[in-house]
Structures are given as C-alpha cells and as structure tokens.
Amino acid sequence: MTAPRWLDMHAAAEYIGLAPDTFRRRVKAGTLPKPSAALGPRLLRWDRAALDAAMTPAAPSRRPLTGAINALTLQGTKATQAPLRR
C-alpha cells in the first residue's frame, strides 16, 4: 500500500522521519513547506510530493558562474569599445 497524498502533521513528520516538534519548527523556519488548505480550511494537510521535493537536495546552481562569465565578457567588450584618448 502506498502512502496517501495528503498527510496530517503527525503523518507528515513520521513520513520524513522527524519528531512532530522538530517538524513544526522546520515548517515555521521555512525549511519545510507549509500545509495546504486544498481539502478545506479546517483540514490542513501536507502534500507528500511537496515534502519529497523539500527533502531532495537541490542541484548546484550554475547561475553564479554564468553571471560571472557575462560580467567578464561585458567588461572586455567595454574595454575594446572605449574611445581612444588623444
């Protein structure tokens, strides 16, 4: 049997292997997703897929390197286009 898609707080904490208090602190800190009211305002639940995504390590970002390369290219372009002083 597979786990249900929507989990209450205790089931969500158990699903990712945390104590309920630790789970609450991580949600409050923003390191874990907040519950959804998709099933109704009185039935706050965590989406199992969102928990999986939050627990999956992110791939290293390549944007800083791209930004540095673009900055160097722009710097070189400006240097070659600078007017000559006489």
CYANA upper distance limits for C-alpha pairs under 8 A (distance plus 0.5 A):
  4 PRO  CA     48 ARG  CA      8.12
  5 ARG  CA     47 ASP  CA      6.38
  5 ARG  CA     48 ARG  CA      5.77
  5 ARG  CA     49 ALA  CA      7.85
  6 TRP  CA     45 ARG  CA      6.07
  6 TRP  CA     46 TRP  CA      6.00
  6 TRP  CA     47 ASP  CA      5.39
  6 TRP  CA     48 ARG  CA      6.59
  7 LEU  CA     11 ALA  CA      6.01
  7 LEU  CA     12 ALA  CA      5.81
  7 LEU  CA     45 ARG  CA      5.73
  7 LEU  CA     46 TRP  CA      5.60
  7 LEU  CA     47 ASP  CA      6.98
  7 LEU  CA     48 ARG  CA      7.27
  8 ASP  CA     12 ALA  CA      6.44
  8 ASP  CA     44 LEU  CA      7.54
  8 ASP  CA     45 ARG  CA      5.42
  8 ASP  CA     46 TRP  CA      6.84
  9 MET  CA     13 ALA  CA      6.61
  9 MET  CA     20 PRO  CA      7.69
  9 MET  CA     45 ARG  CA      7.40
  9 MET  CA     46 TRP  CA      7.65
 10 HIS  CA     14 GLU  CA      6.67
 10 HIS  CA     20 PRO  CA      6.45
 11 ALA  CA     15 TYR  CA      6.42
 12 ALA  CA     16 ILE  CA      7.02
 12 ALA  CA     46 TRP  CA      7.07
 12 ALA  CA     48 ARG  CA      7.97
 12 ALA  CA     51 LEU  CA      8.40
 13 ALA  CA     17 GLY  CA      6.51
 13 ALA  CA     18 LEU  CA      5.50
 13 ALA  CA     19 ALA  CA      6.58
 13 ALA  CA     20 PRO  CA      5.99
 13 ALA  CA     23 PHE  CA      6.09
 14 GLU  CA     18 LEU  CA      6.35
 14 GLU  CA     19 ALA  CA      7.51
 14 GLU  CA     20 PRO  CA      8.20
 16 ILE  CA     51 LEU  CA      8.15
 16 ILE  CA     55 MET  CA      8.48
 18 LEU  CA     22 THR  CA      6.66
 18 LEU  CA     23 PHE  CA      6.36
 19 ALA  CA     23 PHE  CA      6.63
 20 PRO  CA     24 ARG  CA      6.65
 21 ASP  CA     25 ARG  CA      6.80
 22 THR  CA     26 ARG  CA      6.72
 23 PHE  CA     27 VAL  CA      6.75
 23 PHE  CA     32 LEU  CA      8.39
 24 ARG  CA     28 LYS  CA      6.65
 25 ARG  CA     29 ALA  CA      6.54
 26 ARG  CA     30 GLY  CA      6.60
 26 ARG  CA     31 THR  CA      5.83
 26 ARG  CA     32 LEU  CA      6.10
 27 VAL  CA     31 THR  CA      6.52
 27 VAL  CA     32 LEU  CA      5.18
 27 VAL  CA     33 PRO  CA      6.45
 27 VAL  CA     34 LYS  CA      6.37
 28 LYS  CA     32 LEU  CA      8.48
 28 LYS  CA     34 LYS  CA      8.43
 30 GLY  CA     34 LYS  CA      8.17
 31 THR  CA     54 ALA  CA      8.02
 32 LEU  CA     51 LEU  CA      7.54
 32 LEU  CA     54 ALA  CA      6.60
 33 PRO  CA     46 TRP  CA      8.13
 33 PRO  CA     50 ALA  CA      7.35
 33 PRO  CA     51 LEU  CA      7.33
 33 PRO  CA     54 ALA  CA      7.65
 34 LYS  CA     46 TRP  CA      7.62
 35 PRO  CA     44 LEU  CA      6.08
 35 PRO  CA     45 ARG  CA      5.56
 35 PRO  CA     46 TRP  CA      5.18
 35 PRO  CA     47 ASP  CA      7.98
 36 SER  CA     44 LEU  CA      5.98
 36 SER  CA     45 ARG  CA      5.89
 36 SER  CA     46 TRP  CA      6.47
 36 SER  CA     47 ASP  CA      7.82
 37 ALA  CA     41 PRO  CA      5.52
 37 ALA  CA     42 ARG  CA      7.91
 37 ALA  CA     43 LEU  CA      6.81
 37 ALA  CA     44 LEU  CA      5.47
 37 ALA  CA     45 ARG  CA      7.21
 38 ALA  CA     44 LEU  CA      8.17
 38 ALA  CA     45 ARG  CA      8.43
 39 LEU  CA     43 LEU  CA      6.35
 39 LEU  CA     44 LEU  CA      7.68
 39 LEU  CA     45 ARG  CA      8.16
 40 GLY  CA     44 LEU  CA      7.59
 46 TRP  CA     50 ALA  CA      7.95
 46 TRP  CA     51 LEU  CA      7.83
 47 ASP  CA     51 LEU  CA      6.92
 48 ARG  CA     52 ASP  CA      6.70
 49 ALA  CA     53 ALA  CA      6.69
 50 ALA  CA     54 ALA  CA      6.65
 51 LEU  CA     55 MET  CA      6.72
 52 ASP  CA     56 THR  CA      6.74
 62 ARG  CA     66 THR  CA      6.84
 63 ARG  CA     67 GLY  CA      6.44
 64 PRO  CA     68 ALA  CA      6.67
 65 LEU  CA     69 ILE  CA      6.68
 66 THR  CA     70 ASN  CA      6.60
 67 GLY  CA     71 ALA  CA      6.60
 68 ALA  CA     72 LEU  CA      6.71
 69 ILE  CA     73 THR  CA      6.60
 70 ASN  CA     74 LEU  CA      6.54
 71 ALA  CA     75 GLN  CA      6.53
 72 LEU  CA     76 GLY  CA      6.62
 73 THR  CA     77 THR  CA      6.62
 74 LEU  CA     78 LYS  CA      6.63
 75 GLN  CA     79 ALA  CA      6.76
 76 GLY  CA     80 THR  CA      6.84
 77 THR  CA     81 GLN  CA      6.72
 78 LYS  CA     82 ALA  CA      6.52
